[in-house]
Amino acid sequence: MKIGIDTSGGDFAPQEVITGVQLFLKNTTTPVQVVLIGNESEVSPFLSGFDANQIQVVHAPQTIGMHEHPTRALREKTKSSISIGFQLLAAGETDAFISAGNTGAMLVSALYSLKPVEGILRPSISALLPKENGSTGLLLDVGLNSDCKPEQLNQFAIMGSVYAKSILEIEAPRVALLNIGEEEGKGNLLAQATYDLLKTNKQIIFVGNAEGRDILRDKADIIICDGFTGNIILKFAESLFEIAGEKEIKHEYFDRFNFENYGGTPVLGLSKPVIIGHGISKNLAFKNMLALAQKMIETDVMQLMKNEVEA
C-alpha cells in the first residue's frame, strides 16, 4: 500500500506534514509506504529517524499557493506537488493522495485526473459532524456542488450510506434530507423532487426531512443537501469550536468540533481515495488523514460505491 502526501501544502508545511507521517507510521501495523511529494531540499532536513522502507521522496519543485487561481496554476505549474501527486495516483504508483494545499486546485485535479466511479453523475465531498449523543454524523455535499439536481442528491445518499457503513462502521445508517420542515412536500423544488427519489430508493434507509435543529441531534446518521448549503453549515460548525476556545469554554462536546480529530474531507465518487485537508492542519490532522486513507484503501470503499450505484 502506497499513500501519497503533499509536503508543500498547508500553512505549516513541510514540518507538520512530516511529523504527522511519523505519528501515523508509529501507530500502524499495516505495511504502508508513504510517498512524500514536495521540494526535496525542504523535506530532507526532517527525514532523520525514518525507516527508509516506509517512505519515498518524490521531488516537486513548485508549489501552488493558497490564493492562486486553480486552473491557471495547474496549467502553469506542472511540477507542483499537487500536479505530481495526481499524476502518481492516476498512474497507479500510489493508492491514495492527501493534501492540505489549495482546495480549488485539489478539486479541479481530482475531477480531471481521475475518473469518477462509473455511473456517478458528480463526486461529492463530505464532512463529519459530532452529535450531542456522542455519535458522529455525515453531511454531504459540503462545497463541491453548489447547484445540484435531484438525481445527484439521490446518489449522494447512496455514497454516504456506503461510506458510513465501511468507514464509520454504522451498520444501518439512516438518511435524511435537509429541509425547512419535517413534512413531505416542504421546501423548494429541488427538495420536493429529491424527497420523491429518496423515499423510493431501496438502497438506503430514508427517514424523511431533517431541519436545521436536527443536524447535531440523532435524527439521522447522514444528512443530504446541496454543496452551497452544506458549506455554510460546515463553516458554522467550525466557528463553534473557535468561539468555545476564545471564550475558554471547556467541554468535551465542543472539543469534538476540532477538525484535527477527523483529519480531512474525502472526495466521494472518484475511482481512488483523495483527501483534502484544512490549510491550517497540523501533525494530528495529517496523522488522521493518513489513517483515513489507509482505511479507505483497505475497505475498497470506492469499489463498494460503484457496486451500489450500478445496482
C-alpha positions in Angstrom: 0.0 0.0 0.0 1.3 3.4 -1.0 -0.2 6.7 0.2 1.0 9.9 -1.5 1.0 13.1 0.7 1.7 16.7 -0.4 4.5 18.0 1.9 4.3 21.5 0.4 0.5 22.0 1.1 -0.7 23.9 4.1 0.4 26.8 6.3 2.8 24.6 8.4 4.4 22.5 5.7 6.6 20.6 5.5 7.4 20.1 9.2 3.9 19.4 10.4 3.2 17.2 7.5 6.2 15.0 8.1 5.6 15.0 11.9 2.1 13.7 11.1 3.6 11.0 8.9 5.9 9.9 11.8 2.9 9.7 14.2 1.0 7.6 11.6 3.8 5.2 10.9 4.3 4.6 14.7 0.7 3.8 15.2 0.0 1.4 12.2 0.8 -2.2 12.0 -0.1 -2.4 8.3 2.8 -2.4 5.8 2.5 1.1 4.3 4.8 3.2 2.4 4.2 7.0 2.5 5.3 8.9 -0.6 6.4 12.4 0.3 5.7 14.7 -2.6 7.4 18.1 -2.4 10.6 20.1 -2.6 13.4 17.6 -1.7 15.7 20.3 -0.2 12.9 21.4 2.2 11.9 17.8 3.1 15.3 16.3 3.6 16.2 18.0 7.0 13.1 16.3 8.6 13.8 12.8 7.5 16.2 11.5 10.2 14.7 8.6 12.2 12.5 7.3 9.4 12.7 3.7 8.2 13.9 4.0 4.6 11.4 1.3 3.6 8.5 3.2 4.9 9.0 6.5 2.9 9.8 7.6 -0.6 10.5 11.2 -1.6 9.3 12.5 -5.0 10.8 15.8 -5.9 8.2 18.5 -6.8 9.9 21.9 -7.1 6.8 24.0 -7.5 4.0 24.9 -5.0 0.5 26.2 -5.8 -0.2 29.0 -3.4 -3.5 29.1 -1.4 -4.8 32.1 -3.3 -3.7 31.2 -6.8 -6.4 30.5 -9.5 -6.7 26.7 -9.5 -7.0 26.1 -13.3 -4.3 28.6 -14.3 -1.9 27.4 -11.6 -2.3 23.7 -12.6 -1.7 24.6 -16.2 1.4 26.7 -15.4 2.8 24.6 -12.6 3.0 21.1 -13.9 5.8 20.3 -11.5 3.8 21.3 -8.4 3.3 18.9 -5.6 -0.5 18.7 -6.3 0.1 18.1 -10.0 2.7 15.4 -9.5 0.6 13.9 -6.7 -2.3 13.3 -9.0 0.0 12.1 -11.8 1.3 9.4 -9.5 -2.2 8.5 -8.3 -3.6 8.3 -11.9 -0.7 6.2 -13.0 -1.3 3.7 -10.2 2.0 4.5 -8.5 0.1 5.5 -5.3 -3.2 4.2 -3.9 -4.4 7.5 -2.4 -3.4 11.2 -2.3 -3.6 13.7 0.5 -3.1 17.4 0.5 -3.8 20.5 2.7 -2.9 22.8 -0.2 -5.1 24.9 -2.5 -8.5 23.3 -2.2 -9.6 24.5 -5.6 -6.6 23.0 -7.3 -7.2 19.7 -5.4 -10.8 19.6 -6.6 -10.0 20.5 -10.2 -7.2 18.0 -10.4 -9.4 15.3 -8.8 -12.1 15.8 -11.4 -9.8 15.9 -14.4 -7.0 13.5 -13.4 -9.2 10.7 -12.1 -12.3 9.0 -13.5 -15.4 9.2 -11.3 -16.9 5.9 -10.3 -18.8 4.6 -13.3 -22.4 5.8 -13.1 -21.7 8.7 -10.7 -23.1 11.9 -12.0 -21.0 14.2 -9.8 -18.5 13.4 -7.0 -19.2 14.9 -3.6 -17.2 16.0 -0.5 -18.5 15.1 2.9 -17.8 16.3 6.5 -18.2 14.6 9.8 -20.4 16.3 12.4 -20.3 15.4 16.2 -23.7 14.7 17.5 -24.9 15.5 21.0 -25.4 11.9 22.0 -21.7 11.1 21.3 -22.1 9.6 17.9 -20.9 11.1 14.6 -23.0 12.2 11.6 -22.1 12.7 8.0 -23.1 15.7 5.9 -22.8 15.9 2.2 -22.3 17.8 -0.1 -20.2 20.4 1.7 -18.9 22.5 -1.2 -18.1 20.7 -4.4 -21.5 21.1 -6.0 -23.1 24.4 -5.2 -26.0 23.7 -7.6 -27.5 20.2 -7.6 -30.1 18.2 -9.3 -32.4 15.7 -7.5 -30.6 12.7 -9.1 -27.3 13.9 -7.8 -28.6 14.3 -4.2 -30.1 10.8 -4.5 -26.6 9.5 -5.4 -25.1 11.4 -2.5 -27.4 9.4 -0.3 -26.1 6.1 -1.7 -22.5 7.1 -1.5 -22.9 8.5 2.0 -24.6 5.2 3.1 -21.7 3.1 1.8 -19.1 5.4 3.4 -21.0 5.3 6.7 -21.1 1.5 6.7 -17.5 1.0 5.6 -15.6 3.8 7.3 -17.8 5.0 10.2 -18.9 1.4 10.9 -22.6 2.3 11.2 -24.5 -0.9 10.4 -27.7 0.6 9.2 -27.2 4.3 8.5 -30.3 6.5 8.4 -30.5 9.1 5.7 -32.4 12.4 6.0 -32.9 15.3 3.5 -32.1 18.8 4.9 -35.2 20.9 4.6 -37.2 23.8 6.2 -39.8 21.4 7.6 -40.4 17.8 8.5 -43.5 17.2 6.4 -43.4 15.8 3.0 -44.0 18.5 0.4 -41.9 21.1 2.2 -39.1 23.1 0.7 -38.1 24.4 -2.7 -38.5 22.5 -6.0 -35.1 20.7 -5.5 -36.1 19.5 -2.0 -39.5 18.3 -3.2 -38.2 16.4 -6.2 -35.3 14.9 -4.2 -37.7 13.7 -1.5 -39.7 11.7 -4.0 -36.5 9.9 -5.2 -35.2 9.2 -1.7 -38.4 7.7 -0.4 -38.4 5.2 -3.3 -34.7 4.4 -3.1 -34.5 0.8 -1.7 -30.7 1.1 -1.3 -30.9 3.5 1.6 -32.8 3.9 4.9 -34.7 7.1 4.4 -36.2 8.7 7.5 -37.6 11.9 5.8 -36.7 15.5 6.2 -34.4 17.0 8.8 -34.5 20.6 9.9 -31.5 22.7 10.9 -32.1 22.0 14.5 -31.8 18.2 13.8 -28.2 18.4 12.4 -26.5 17.8 15.7 -29.2 15.6 17.1 -29.8 11.9 16.4 -32.5 12.3 13.7 -30.3 10.7 11.1 -26.7 9.4 10.5 -26.4 11.0 7.1 -27.9 14.4 6.0 -28.1 15.2 2.4 -28.0 18.8 0.9 -26.6 20.8 -1.9 -23.0 22.0 -1.6 -23.9 25.7 -1.1 -26.0 24.9 2.0 -23.6 22.2 3.3 -20.5 24.5 3.1 -22.3 27.2 5.2 -23.2 24.6 7.8 -19.6 23.2 7.9 -18.1 26.7 8.4 -20.7 27.4 11.1 -19.8 24.2 12.9 -16.1 25.2 12.7 -16.9 28.6 14.3 -18.4 26.8 17.3 -15.1 25.3 18.1 -13.3 28.6 17.6 -15.7 30.6 19.8 -15.6 28.0 22.5 -11.8 28.3 22.5 -11.9 32.1 22.6 -14.4 32.1 25.4 -12.4 29.5 27.3 -15.4 27.2 27.4 -14.2 23.8 28.5 -16.5 20.9 27.5 -15.8 17.6 25.8 -18.6 18.1 23.3 -17.1 21.3 21.9 -13.7 19.6 21.7 -15.2 17.2 19.2 -15.6 20.1 16.7 -11.8 20.2 16.4 -11.2 19.3 12.7 -7.8 17.9 13.6 -9.5 14.9 15.2 -11.1 13.9 11.8 -8.2 14.8 9.6 -9.6 15.9 6.2 -12.5 15.7 3.8 -12.7 12.7 1.4 -13.9 13.2 -2.2 -16.6 10.5 -2.7 -17.4 9.1 -6.1 -13.8 9.0 -7.5 -12.1 5.9 -8.6 -9.4 6.3 -6.0 -9.2 7.9 -2.5 -8.5 11.7 -2.4 -8.5 13.5 0.9 -8.4 17.3 1.2 -7.1 18.8 4.5 -7.7 22.2 6.1 -5.0 24.8 5.3 -4.1 25.2 9.0 -3.7 21.4 9.5 -1.0 20.3 12.0 0.5 16.9 12.7 -2.6 15.3 14.3 -4.7 16.2 11.3 -2.2 14.7 8.9 -1.9 11.6 11.0 -5.6 11.1 10.9 -5.8 11.8 7.2 -3.3 9.1 6.6 -5.3 6.7 8.8 -8.4 7.6 6.9 -6.7 6.9 3.5 -5.5 3.6 4.8 -9.0 2.5 5.9 -10.5 3.7 2.6 -7.9 1.5 0.7 -8.4 -1.5 3.0 -12.2 -1.5 2.7 -12.1 -0.7 -1.0 -14.9 1.8 -0.4 -14.8 3.2 -3.9 -15.5 -0.2 -5.4 -18.4 -0.7 -2.9 -19.8 2.6 -4.1 -19.5 1.5 -7.7 -21.4 -1.7 -6.9 -24.2 0.2 -5.2 -24.6 2.7 -8.0 -24.7 0.0 -10.6 -27.3 -1.8 -8.6 
